[in-house]
Amino acid sequence: LTYIYILCGGKVKMKMSYVVVCAMLVLVVGEAQVSMAVTCNPTELSPCASAITSSNPPSATCCSKIKEQRPCLCQYVKNPNLRKFVSSPNARKVATTCGTPFPSCI
């Protein structure tokens, strides 16, 4: 955030548009740091196994884990052992039900 402060002028009185740009920059940097903090571990999706392999609805825990592991889904698709589960129609249905859009790699 120090870099952002310097980049944004380090002054208290700034034009409104400049403040908005700096605020957006802080949000983007903050979001990037959050997504980098995800540890990709396919076993984290185990609460979703019954929903993906059957017609059972996903649990709240499953939805939470799908949202958490979303940045990792493209990596999981590259794994031949996981591909059939992650890219299956039921997996898409579970993700949709959880309100988590599938990444474009799938």
Biopython code that builds the backbone (N, CA, C, O; Angstrom):
import numpy as np
from Bio.PDB.StructureBuilder import StructureBuilder

atoms = [
    (1, "LEU", "N", (0.809, -1.189, 0.000)),
    (1, "LEU", "CA", (0.000, 0.000, 0.000)),
    (1, "LEU", "C", (0.856, 1.259, 0.000)),
    (1, "LEU", "O", (0.401, 2.319, -0.429)),
    (2, "THR", "N", (2.084, 1.152, 0.475)),
    (2, "THR", "CA", (2.984, 2.301, 0.444)),
    (2, "THR", "C", (3.225, 2.740, -0.994)),
    (2, "THR", "O", (3.248, 3.935, -1.292)),
    (3, "TYR", "N", (3.408, 1.757, -1.892)),
    (3, "TYR", "CA", (3.624, 2.078, -3.296)),
    (3, "TYR", "C", (2.410, 2.788, -3.882)),
    (3, "TYR", "O", (2.551, 3.728, -4.664)),
    (4, "ILE", "N", (1.234, 2.343, -3.508)),
    (4, "ILE", "CA", (0.015, 2.971, -4.007)),
    (4, "ILE", "C", (-0.080, 4.394, -3.492)),
    (4, "ILE", "O", (-0.476, 5.295, -4.231)),
    (5, "TYR", "N", (0.281, 4.608, -2.219)),
    (5, "TYR", "CA", (0.258, 5.942, -1.635)),
    (5, "TYR", "C", (1.196, 6.868, -2.411)),
    (5, "TYR", "O", (0.836, 7.999, -2.738)),
    (6, "ILE", "N", (2.389, 6.379, -2.698)),
    (6, "ILE", "CA", (3.363, 7.180, -3.451)),
    (6, "ILE", "C", (2.862, 7.399, -4.873)),
    (6, "ILE", "O", (2.930, 8.512, -5.395)),
    (7, "LEU", "N", (2.354, 6.328, -5.506)),
    (7, "LEU", "CA", (1.847, 6.421, -6.862)),
    (7, "LEU", "C", (0.704, 7.420, -6.952)),
    (7, "LEU", "O", (0.575, 8.142, -7.940)),
    (8, "CYS", "N", (-0.107, 7.457, -5.936)),
    (8, "CYS", "CA", (-1.275, 8.344, -5.952)),
    (8, "CYS", "C", (-0.931, 9.748, -5.460)),
    (8, "CYS", "O", (-1.835, 10.552, -5.233)),
    (9, "GLY", "N", (0.291, 10.046, -5.300)),
    (9, "GLY", "CA", (0.704, 11.402, -5.010)),
    (9, "GLY", "C", (1.060, 11.653, -3.569)),
    (9, "GLY", "O", (1.773, 12.613, -3.275)),
    (10, "GLY", "N", (0.595, 10.833, -2.667)),
    (10, "GLY", "CA", (0.923, 11.003, -1.263)),
    (10, "GLY", "C", (0.375, 12.285, -0.684)),
    (10, "GLY", "O", (0.849, 12.722, 0.365)),
    (11, "LYS", "N", (-0.593, 12.904, -1.313)),
    (11, "LYS", "CA", (-1.159, 14.163, -0.834)),
    (11, "LYS", "C", (-2.567, 13.911, -0.323)),
    (11, "LYS", "O", (-3.269, 13.022, -0.805)),
    (12, "VAL", "N", (-2.963, 14.691, 0.644)),
    (12, "VAL", "CA", (-4.296, 14.541, 1.217)),
    (12, "VAL", "C", (-5.343, 15.145, 0.288)),
    (12, "VAL", "O", (-6.424, 14.576, 0.134)),
    (13, "LYS", "N", (-5.051, 16.270, -0.325)),
    (13, "LYS", "CA", (-6.002, 16.937, -1.200)),
    (13, "LYS", "C", (-5.725, 16.531, -2.645)),
    (13, "LYS", "O", (-4.739, 16.957, -3.246)),
    (14, "MET", "N", (-6.615, 15.700, -3.193)),
    (14, "MET", "CA", (-6.488, 15.265, -4.576)),
    (14, "MET", "C", (-7.805, 15.521, -5.289)),
    (14, "MET", "O", (-8.852, 15.646, -4.654)),
    (15, "LYS", "N", (-7.747, 15.596, -6.599)),
    (15, "LYS", "CA", (-8.970, 15.712, -7.370)),
    (15, "LYS", "C", (-9.784, 14.440, -7.190)),
    (15, "LYS", "O", (-9.231, 13.364, -6.963)),
    (16, "MET", "N", (-11.106, 14.572, -7.294)),
    (16, "MET", "CA", (-11.996, 13.440, -7.071)),
    (16, "MET", "C", (-11.684, 12.285, -8.025)),
    (16, "MET", "O", (-11.664, 11.135, -7.586)),
    (17, "SER", "N", (-11.443, 12.544, -9.298)),
    (17, "SER", "CA", (-11.172, 11.465, -10.248)),
    (17, "SER", "C", (-9.877, 10.744, -9.893)),
    (17, "SER", "O", (-9.773, 9.531, -10.072)),
    (18, "TYR", "N", (-8.927, 11.455, -9.409)),
    (18, "TYR", "CA", (-7.667, 10.869, -8.992)),
    (18, "TYR", "C", (-7.886, 9.945, -7.791)),
    (18, "TYR", "O", (-7.283, 8.875, -7.706)),
    (19, "VAL", "N", (-8.741, 10.359, -6.877)),
    (19, "VAL", "CA", (-9.067, 9.557, -5.699)),
    (19, "VAL", "C", (-9.762, 8.262, -6.125)),
    (19, "VAL", "O", (-9.472, 7.189, -5.596)),
    (20, "VAL", "N", (-10.675, 8.375, -7.080)),
    (20, "VAL", "CA", (-11.395, 7.202, -7.556)),
    (20, "VAL", "C", (-10.426, 6.211, -8.207)),
    (20, "VAL", "O", (-10.514, 5.007, -7.963)),
    (21, "VAL", "N", (-9.516, 6.706, -9.022)),
    (21, "VAL", "CA", (-8.530, 5.829, -9.668)),
    (21, "VAL", "C", (-7.664, 5.137, -8.611)),
    (21, "VAL", "O", (-7.389, 3.942, -8.713)),
    (22, "CYS", "N", (-7.251, 5.872, -7.628)),
    (22, "CYS", "CA", (-6.426, 5.280, -6.565)),
    (22, "CYS", "C", (-7.207, 4.247, -5.769)),
    (22, "CYS", "O", (-6.663, 3.204, -5.406)),
    (23, "ALA", "N", (-8.475, 4.526, -5.495)),
    (23, "ALA", "CA", (-9.311, 3.568, -4.763)),
    (23, "ALA", "C", (-9.482, 2.283, -5.567)),
    (23, "ALA", "O", (-9.428, 1.186, -5.011)),
    (24, "MET", "N", (-9.687, 2.418, -6.868)),
    (24, "MET", "CA", (-9.833, 1.236, -7.718)),
    (24, "MET", "C", (-8.537, 0.433, -7.738)),
    (24, "MET", "O", (-8.565, -0.797, -7.722)),
    (25, "LEU", "N", (-7.409, 1.125, -7.772)),
    (25, "LEU", "CA", (-6.116, 0.457, -7.758)),
    (25, "LEU", "C", (-5.938, -0.346, -6.472)),
    (25, "LEU", "O", (-5.424, -1.464, -6.505)),
    (26, "VAL", "N", (-6.356, 0.212, -5.351)),
    (26, "VAL", "CA", (-6.275, -0.490, -4.066)),
    (26, "VAL", "C", (-7.146, -1.739, -4.107)),
    (26, "VAL", "O", (-6.725, -2.796, -3.638)),
    (27, "LEU", "N", (-8.347, -1.635, -4.657)),
    (27, "LEU", "CA", (-9.243, -2.789, -4.747)),
    (27, "LEU", "C", (-8.663, -3.882, -5.628)),
    (27, "LEU", "O", (-8.731, -5.060, -5.276)),
    (28, "VAL", "N", (-8.096, -3.512, -6.761)),
    (28, "VAL", "CA", (-7.512, -4.493, -7.674)),
    (28, "VAL", "C", (-6.329, -5.194, -7.025)),
    (28, "VAL", "O", (-6.210, -6.416, -7.107)),
    (29, "VAL", "N", (-5.468, -4.444, -6.390)),
    (29, "VAL", "CA", (-4.302, -5.035, -5.727)),
    (29, "VAL", "C", (-4.761, -5.938, -4.590)),
    (29, "VAL", "O", (-4.217, -7.027, -4.410)),
    (30, "GLY", "N", (-5.745, -5.505, -3.827)),
    (30, "GLY", "CA", (-6.265, -6.311, -2.729)),
    (30, "GLY", "C", (-6.879, -7.600, -3.222)),
    (30, "GLY", "O", (-6.668, -8.650, -2.616)),
    (31, "GLU", "N", (-7.637, -7.549, -4.315)),
    (31, "GLU", "CA", (-8.261, -8.743, -4.880)),
    (31, "GLU", "C", (-7.209, -9.706, -5.395)),
    (31, "GLU", "O", (-7.351, -10.917, -5.227)),
    (32, "ALA", "N", (-6.162, -9.196, -6.015)),
    (32, "ALA", "CA", (-5.093, -10.055, -6.531)),
    (32, "ALA", "C", (-4.405, -10.786, -5.387)),
    (32, "ALA", "O", (-4.054, -11.958, -5.520)),
    (33, "GLN", "N", (-4.210, -10.103, -4.264)),
    (33, "GLN", "CA", (-3.560, -10.734, -3.134)),
    (33, "GLN", "C", (-4.438, -11.827, -2.538)),
    (33, "GLN", "O", (-3.922, -12.856, -2.103)),
    (34, "VAL", "N", (-5.750, -11.626, -2.508)),
    (34, "VAL", "CA", (-6.661, -12.635, -1.982)),
    (34, "VAL", "C", (-6.631, -13.868, -2.866)),
    (34, "VAL", "O", (-6.546, -14.984, -2.354)),
    (35, "SER", "N", (-6.700, -13.697, -4.193)),
    (35, "SER", "CA", (-6.719, -14.857, -5.073)),
    (35, "SER", "C", (-5.392, -15.609, -5.042)),
    (35, "SER", "O", (-5.370, -16.818, -5.275)),
    (36, "MET", "N", (-4.302, -14.932, -4.763)),
    (36, "MET", "CA", (-3.011, -15.614, -4.681)),
    (36, "MET", "C", (-2.906, -16.424, -3.396)),
    (36, "MET", "O", (-2.071, -17.324, -3.307)),
    (37, "ALA", "N", (-3.735, -16.122, -2.397)),
    (37, "ALA", "CA", (-3.656, -16.794, -1.113)),
    (37, "ALA", "C", (-4.314, -18.173, -1.129)),
    (37, "ALA", "O", (-4.182, -18.919, -0.159)),
    (38, "VAL", "N", (-5.016, -18.530, -2.201)),
    (38, "VAL", "CA", (-5.684, -19.820, -2.293)),
    (38, "VAL", "C", (-4.649, -20.922, -2.469)),
    (38, "VAL", "O", (-3.765, -20.828, -3.321)),
    (39, "THR", "N", (-4.766, -21.951, -1.665)),
    (39, "THR", "CA", (-3.926, -23.132, -1.817)),
    (39, "THR", "C", (-4.727, -24.163, -2.600)),
    (39, "THR", "O", (-5.776, -24.617, -2.145)),
    (40, "CYS", "N", (-4.235, -24.526, -3.766)),
    (40, "CYS", "CA", (-4.945, -25.482, -4.616)),
    (40, "CYS", "C", (-4.775, -26.885, -4.053)),
    (40, "CYS", "O", (-3.680, -27.447, -4.024)),
    (41, "ASN", "N", (-5.897, -27.423, -3.610)),
    (41, "ASN", "CA", (-5.912, -28.753, -3.039)),
    (41, "ASN", "C", (-7.244, -29.398, -3.420)),
    (41, "ASN", "O", (-8.276, -29.059, -2.839)),
    (42, "PRO", "N", (-7.241, -30.317, -4.380)),
    (42, "PRO", "CA", (-8.500, -30.891, -4.848)),
    (42, "PRO", "C", (-9.292, -31.618, -3.772)),
    (42, "PRO", "O", (-10.505, -31.773, -3.909)),
    (43, "THR", "N", (-8.645, -32.064, -2.713)),
    (43, "THR", "CA", (-9.389, -32.728, -1.643)),
    (43, "THR", "C", (-10.299, -31.753, -0.898)),
    (43, "THR", "O", (-11.210, -32.168, -0.182)),
    (44, "GLU", "N", (-10.046, -30.454, -1.072)),
    (44, "GLU", "CA", (-10.929, -29.442, -0.484)),
    (44, "GLU", "C", (-12.329, -29.511, -1.087)),
    (44, "GLU", "O", (-13.294, -29.034, -0.489)),
    (45, "LEU", "N", (-12.436, -30.106, -2.275)),
    (45, "LEU", "CA", (-13.730, -30.230, -2.942)),
    (45, "LEU", "C", (-14.474, -31.503, -2.547)),
    (45, "LEU", "O", (-15.538, -31.780, -3.100)),
    (46, "SER", "N", (-13.948, -32.276, -1.613)),
    (46, "SER", "CA", (-14.601, -33.530, -1.213)),
    (46, "SER", "C", (-16.025, -33.332, -0.696)),
    (46, "SER", "O", (-16.840, -34.239, -0.867)),
    (47, "PRO", "N", (-16.377, -32.200, -0.072)),
    (47, "PRO", "CA", (-17.779, -32.019, 0.322)),
    (47, "PRO", "C", (-18.738, -31.967, -0.878)),
    (47, "PRO", "O", (-19.954, -32.056, -0.703)),
    (48, "CYS", "N", (-18.200, -31.823, -2.079)),
    (48, "CYS", "CA", (-19.017, -31.744, -3.295)),
    (48, "CYS", "C", (-19.147, -33.081, -4.008)),
    (48, "CYS", "O", (-19.870, -33.179, -5.000)),
    (49, "ALA", "N", (-18.463, -34.111, -3.526)),
    (49, "ALA", "CA", (-18.420, -35.389, -4.240)),
    (49, "ALA", "C", (-19.805, -35.959, -4.506)),
    (49, "ALA", "O", (-20.093, -36.377, -5.628)),
    (50, "SER", "N", (-20.665, -35.983, -3.498)),
    (50, "SER", "CA", (-21.990, -36.580, -3.713)),
    (50, "SER", "C", (-22.834, -35.744, -4.665)),
    (50, "SER", "O", (-23.617, -36.296, -5.436)),
    (51, "ALA", "N", (-22.690, -34.436, -4.626)),
    (51, "ALA", "CA", (-23.453, -33.576, -5.535)),
    (51, "ALA", "C", (-22.957, -33.711, -6.975)),
    (51, "ALA", "O", (-23.753, -33.629, -7.911)),
    (52, "ILE", "N", (-21.669, -33.915, -7.160)),
    (52, "ILE", "CA", (-21.102, -34.037, -8.505)),
    (52, "ILE", "C", (-21.382, -35.418, -9.101)),
    (52, "ILE", "O", (-21.620, -35.536, -10.303)),
    (53, "THR", "N", (-21.357, -36.448, -8.278)),
    (53, "THR", "CA", (-21.530, -37.808, -8.802)),
    (53, "THR", "C", (-22.971, -38.304, -8.775)),
    (53, "THR", "O", (-23.253, -39.409, -9.239)),
    (54, "SER", "N", (-23.887, -37.497, -8.235)),
    (54, "SER", "CA", (-25.300, -37.888, -8.194)),
    (54, "SER", "C", (-26.162, -36.658, -8.462)),
    (54, "SER", "O", (-25.668, -35.630, -8.927)),
    (55, "SER", "N", (-27.419, -36.772, -8.172)),
    (55, "SER", "CA", (-28.310, -35.625, -8.376)),
    (55, "SER", "C", (-28.597, -34.892, -7.066)),
    (55, "SER", "O", (-29.517, -34.077, -7.003)),
    (56, "ASN", "N", (-27.821, -35.175, -6.027)),
    (56, "ASN", "CA", (-28.003, -34.488, -4.747)),
    (56, "ASN", "C", (-27.647, -33.012, -4.881)),
    (56, "ASN", "O", (-26.705, -32.670, -5.596)),
    (57, "PRO", "N", (-28.383, -32.135, -4.207)),
    (57, "PRO", "CA", (-28.023, -30.712, -4.252)),
    (57, "PRO", "C", (-26.746, -30.463, -3.449)),
    (57, "PRO", "O", (-26.471, -31.183, -2.489)),
    (58, "PRO", "N", (-25.971, -29.459, -3.830)),
    (58, "PRO", "CA", (-24.737, -29.167, -3.085)),
    (58, "PRO", "C", (-25.052, -28.580, -1.710)),
    (58, "PRO", "O", (-26.028, -27.850, -1.536)),
    (59, "SER", "N", (-24.221, -28.909, -0.763)),
    (59, "SER", "CA", (-24.359, -28.358, 0.589)),
    (59, "SER", "C", (-23.755, -26.954, 0.631)),
    (59, "SER", "O", (-23.068, -26.531, -0.299)),
    (60, "ALA", "N", (-24.019, -26.256, 1.703)),
    (60, "ALA", "CA", (-23.421, -24.920, 1.889)),
    (60, "ALA", "C", (-21.893, -25.043, 1.963)),
    (60, "ALA", "O", (-21.176, -24.175, 1.464)),
    (61, "THR", "N", (-21.406, -26.103, 2.575)),
    (61, "THR", "CA", (-19.955, -26.327, 2.654)),
    (61, "THR", "C", (-19.372, -26.544, 1.267)),
    (61, "THR", "O", (-18.309, -26.016, 0.938)),
    (62, "CYS", "N", (-20.081, -27.329, 0.452)),
    (62, "CYS", "CA", (-19.638, -27.566, -0.925)),
    (62, "CYS", "C", (-19.532, -26.241, -1.674)),
    (62, "CYS", "O", (-18.516, -25.963, -2.310)),
    (63, "CYS", "N", (-20.574, -25.429, -1.598)),
    (63, "CYS", "CA", (-20.571, -24.140, -2.311)),
    (63, "CYS", "C", (-19.429, -23.256, -1.842)),
    (63, "CYS", "O", (-18.784, -22.581, -2.645)),
    (64, "SER", "N", (-19.184, -23.263, -0.552)),
    (64, "SER", "CA", (-18.083, -22.467, -0.005)),
    (64, "SER", "C", (-16.739, -22.941, -0.566)),
    (64, "SER", "O", (-15.883, -22.129, -0.917)),
    (65, "LYS", "N", (-16.568, -24.250, -0.645)),
    (65, "LYS", "CA", (-15.311, -24.815, -1.151)),
    (65, "LYS", "C", (-15.146, -24.571, -2.652)),
    (65, "LYS", "O", (-14.034, -24.320, -3.118)),
    (66, "ILE", "N", (-16.232, -24.641, -3.405)),
    (66, "ILE", "CA", (-16.134, -24.365, -4.847)),
    (66, "ILE", "C", (-15.714, -22.922, -5.072)),
    (66, "ILE", "O", (-14.867, -22.645, -5.921)),
    (67, "LYS", "N", (-16.296, -22.008, -4.323)),
    (67, "LYS", "CA", (-15.922, -20.595, -4.453)),
    (67, "LYS", "C", (-14.463, -20.388, -4.070)),
    (67, "LYS", "O", (-13.740, -19.632, -4.720)),
    (68, "GLU", "N", (-14.041, -21.065, -3.013)),
    (68, "GLU", "CA", (-12.654, -20.955, -2.548)),
    (68, "GLU", "C", (-11.671, -21.520, -3.565)),
    (68, "GLU", "O", (-10.615, -20.931, -3.796)),
    (69, "GLN", "N", (-12.004, -22.653, -4.173)),
    (69, "GLN", "CA", (-11.102, -23.351, -5.085)),
    (69, "GLN", "C", (-11.268, -22.942, -6.546)),
    (69, "GLN", "O", (-10.564, -23.471, -7.406)),
    (70, "ARG", "N", (-12.180, -22.014, -6.852)),
    (70, "ARG", "CA", (-12.422, -21.609, -8.242)),
    (70, "ARG", "C", (-11.152, -21.229, -8.990)),
    (70, "ARG", "O", (-11.007, -21.616, -10.149)),
    (71, "PRO", "N", (-10.212, -20.478, -8.375)),
    (71, "PRO", "CA", (-8.985, -20.137, -9.111)),
    (71, "PRO", "C", (-8.151, -21.358, -9.498)),
    (71, "PRO", "O", (-7.253, -21.252, -10.333)),
    (72, "CYS", "N", (-8.436, -22.505, -8.906)),
    (72, "CYS", "CA", (-7.657, -23.721, -9.153)),
    (72, "CYS", "C", (-8.302, -24.643, -10.183)),
    (72, "CYS", "O", (-7.665, -25.599, -10.626)),
    (73, "LEU", "N", (-9.545, -24.384, -10.576)),
    (73, "LEU", "CA", (-10.267, -25.323, -11.428)),
    (73, "LEU", "C", (-9.562, -25.593, -12.756)),
    (73, "LEU", "O", (-9.553, -26.732, -13.224)),
    (74, "CYS", "N", (-8.982, -24.586, -13.360)),
    (74, "CYS", "CA", (-8.260, -24.804, -14.626)),
    (74, "CYS", "C", (-7.072, -25.739, -14.422)),
    (74, "CYS", "O", (-6.773, -26.566, -15.284)),
    (75, "GLN", "N", (-6.414, -25.611, -13.309)),
    (75, "GLN", "CA", (-5.294, -26.504, -12.981)),
    (75, "GLN", "C", (-5.807, -27.931, -12.804)),
    (75, "GLN", "O", (-5.154, -28.880, -13.238)),
    (76, "TYR", "N", (-6.968, -28.090, -12.173)),
    (76, "TYR", "CA", (-7.530, -29.424, -11.961)),
    (76, "TYR", "C", (-7.938, -30.076, -13.278)),
    (76, "TYR", "O", (-7.820, -31.293, -13.421)),
    (77, "VAL", "N", (-8.412, -29.293, -14.239)),
    (77, "VAL", "CA", (-8.817, -29.836, -15.534)),
    (77, "VAL", "C", (-7.625, -30.411, -16.278)),
    (77, "VAL", "O", (-7.782, -31.353, -17.055)),
    (78, "LYS", "N", (-6.454, -29.872, -16.059)),
    (78, "LYS", "CA", (-5.247, -30.366, -16.721)),
    (78, "LYS", "C", (-4.800, -31.711, -16.167)),
    (78, "LYS", "O", (-4.017, -32.417, -16.801)),
    (79, "ASN", "N", (-5.294, -32.065, -14.990)),
    (79, "ASN", "CA", (-4.950, -33.338, -14.368)),
    (79, "ASN", "C", (-5.910, -34.410, -14.894)),
    (79, "ASN", "O", (-7.113, -34.324, -14.648)),
    (80, "PRO", "N", (-5.405, -35.413, -15.609)),
    (80, "PRO", "CA", (-6.285, -36.441, -16.195)),
    (80, "PRO", "C", (-7.135, -37.178, -15.162)),
    (80, "PRO", "O", (-8.228, -37.642, -15.485)),
    (81, "ASN", "N", (-6.654, -37.292, -13.938)),
    (81, "ASN", "CA", (-7.412, -37.984, -12.891)),
    (81, "ASN", "C", (-8.580, -37.147, -12.369)),
    (81, "ASN", "O", (-9.551, -37.697, -11.848)),
    (82, "LEU", "N", (-8.495, -35.846, -12.504)),
    (82, "LEU", "CA", (-9.537, -34.960, -11.980)),
    (82, "LEU", "C", (-10.460, -34.428, -13.066)),
    (82, "LEU", "O", (-11.594, -34.039, -12.786)),
    (83, "ARG", "N", (-9.977, -34.412, -14.307)),
    (83, "ARG", "CA", (-10.700, -33.788, -15.419)),
    (83, "ARG", "C", (-12.147, -34.257, -15.535)),
    (83, "ARG", "O", (-13.054, -33.439, -15.695)),
    (84, "LYS", "N", (-12.368, -35.568, -15.455)),
    (84, "LYS", "CA", (-13.717, -36.094, -15.671)),
    (84, "LYS", "C", (-14.699, -35.615, -14.605)),
    (84, "LYS", "O", (-15.898, -35.526, -14.870)),
    (85, "PHE", "N", (-14.216, -35.310, -13.417)),
    (85, "PHE", "CA", (-15.097, -34.813, -12.363)),
    (85, "PHE", "C", (-15.309, -33.304, -12.476)),
    (85, "PHE", "O", (-16.436, -32.817, -12.391)),
    (86, "VAL", "N", (-14.222, -32.580, -12.666)),
    (86, "VAL", "CA", (-14.288, -31.120, -12.682)),
    (86, "VAL", "C", (-15.030, -30.595, -13.895)),
    (86, "VAL", "O", (-15.736, -29.591, -13.797)),
    (87, "SER", "N", (-14.888, -31.249, -15.030)),
    (87, "SER", "CA", (-15.525, -30.740, -16.249)),
    (87, "SER", "C", (-16.836, -31.456, -16.587)),
    (87, "SER", "O", (-17.375, -31.271, -17.678)),
    (88, "SER", "N", (-17.344, -32.259, -15.674)),
    (88, "SER", "CA", (-18.589, -32.993, -15.932)),
    (88, "SER", "C", (-19.802, -32.059, -15.902)),
    (88, "SER", "O", (-19.754, -30.994, -15.286)),
    (89, "PRO", "N", (-20.882, -32.459, -16.566)),
    (89, "PRO", "CA", (-22.111, -31.656, -16.523)),
    (89, "PRO", "C", (-22.625, -31.447, -15.097)),
    (89, "PRO", "O", (-23.128, -30.372, -14.769)),
    (90, "ASN", "N", (-22.500, -32.465, -14.254)),
    (90, "ASN", "CA", (-22.948, -32.303, -12.863)),
    (90, "ASN", "C", (-22.096, -31.294, -12.107)),
    (90, "ASN", "O", (-22.613, -30.557, -11.267)),
    (91, "ALA", "N", (-20.797, -31.250, -12.392)),
    (91, "ALA", "CA", (-19.935, -30.266, -11.737)),
    (91, "ALA", "C", (-20.354, -28.855, -12.146)),
    (91, "ALA", "O", (-20.373, -27.943, -11.319)),
    (92, "ARG", "N", (-20.686, -28.684, -13.414)),
    (92, "ARG", "CA", (-21.172, -27.376, -13.883)),
    (92, "ARG", "C", (-22.485, -27.013, -13.202)),
    (92, "ARG", "O", (-22.700, -25.864, -12.817)),
    (93, "LYS", "N", (-23.358, -28.004, -13.057)),
    (93, "LYS", "CA", (-24.653, -27.775, -12.413)),
    (93, "LYS", "C", (-24.452, -27.370, -10.950)),
    (93, "LYS", "O", (-25.106, -26.450, -10.460)),
    (94, "VAL", "N", (-23.552, -28.056, -10.265)),
    (94, "VAL", "CA", (-23.258, -27.735, -8.864)),
    (94, "VAL", "C", (-22.714, -26.310, -8.754)),
    (94, "VAL", "O", (-23.145, -25.540, -7.897)),
    (95, "ALA", "N", (-21.773, -25.969, -9.622)),
    (95, "ALA", "CA", (-21.194, -24.619, -9.594)),
    (95, "ALA", "C", (-22.264, -23.558, -9.861)),
    (95, "ALA", "O", (-22.296, -22.519, -9.202)),
    (96, "THR", "N", (-23.135, -23.828, -10.828)),
    (96, "THR", "CA", (-24.211, -22.889, -11.149)),
    (96, "THR", "C", (-25.148, -22.736, -9.954)),
    (96, "THR", "O", (-25.533, -21.622, -9.598)),
    (97, "THR", "N", (-25.508, -23.844, -9.347)),
    (97, "THR", "CA", (-26.379, -23.810, -8.178)),
    (97, "THR", "C", (-25.737, -23.009, -7.041)),
    (97, "THR", "O", (-26.425, -22.320, -6.287)),
    (98, "CYS", "N", (-24.422, -23.108, -6.931)),
    (98, "CYS", "CA", (-23.692, -22.380, -5.895)),
    (98, "CYS", "C", (-23.438, -20.912, -6.260)),
    (98, "CYS", "O", (-22.932, -20.142, -5.444)),
    (99, "GLY", "N", (-23.794, -20.537, -7.489)),
    (99, "GLY", "CA", (-23.563, -19.153, -7.923)),
    (99, "GLY", "C", (-22.114, -18.855, -8.245)),
    (99, "GLY", "O", (-21.676, -17.708, -8.156)),
    (100, "THR", "N", (-21.373, -19.879, -8.617)),
    (100, "THR", "CA", (-19.960, -19.718, -8.966)),
    (100, "THR", "C", (-19.771, -20.049, -10.433)),
    (100, "THR", "O", (-19.843, -21.220, -10.808)),
    (101, "PRO", "N", (-19.533, -19.055, -11.273)),
    (101, "PRO", "CA", (-19.359, -19.341, -12.691)),
    (101, "PRO", "C", (-18.098, -20.146, -12.967)),
    (101, "PRO", "O", (-17.069, -19.957, -12.318)),
    (102, "PHE", "N", (-18.193, -21.042, -13.935)),
    (102, "PHE", "CA", (-17.031, -21.832, -14.326)),
    (102, "PHE", "C", (-16.033, -20.938, -15.054)),
    (102, "PHE", "O", (-16.435, -20.042, -15.797)),
    (103, "PRO", "N", (-14.740, -21.171, -14.849)),
    (103, "PRO", "CA", (-13.748, -20.408, -15.609)),
    (103, "PRO", "C", (-13.812, -20.770, -17.096)),
    (103, "PRO", "O", (-14.307, -21.837, -17.460)),
    (104, "SER", "N", (-13.322, -19.903, -17.927)),
    (104, "SER", "CA", (-13.425, -20.106, -19.380)),
    (104, "SER", "C", (-12.549, -21.248, -19.894)),
    (104, "SER", "O", (-12.733, -21.676, -21.033)),
    (105, "CYS", "N", (-11.619, -21.750, -19.113)),
    (105, "CYS", "CA", (-10.759, -22.845, -19.558)),
    (105, "CYS", "C", (-11.504, -24.166, -19.632)),
    (105, "CYS", "O", (-11.018, -25.123, -20.235)),
    (106, "ILE", "N", (-12.665, -24.224, -19.031)),
    (106, "ILE", "CA", (-13.405, -25.494, -18.961)),
    (106, "ILE", "C", (-14.516, -25.501, -19.969)),
    (106, "ILE", "O", (-15.254, -26.481, -20.068)),
]
sb = StructureBuilder()
sb.init_structure("model")
sb.init_model(0)
sb.init_chain("A")
sb.init_seg("    ")
for serial, (resi, resn, name, xyz) in enumerate(atoms, 1):
    if name == "N":
        sb.init_residue(resn, " ", resi, " ")
    sb.init_atom(name, np.array(xyz, "f"), 0.0, 1.0, " ", f" {name:<3s}", serial, name[0])
structure = sb.get_structure()
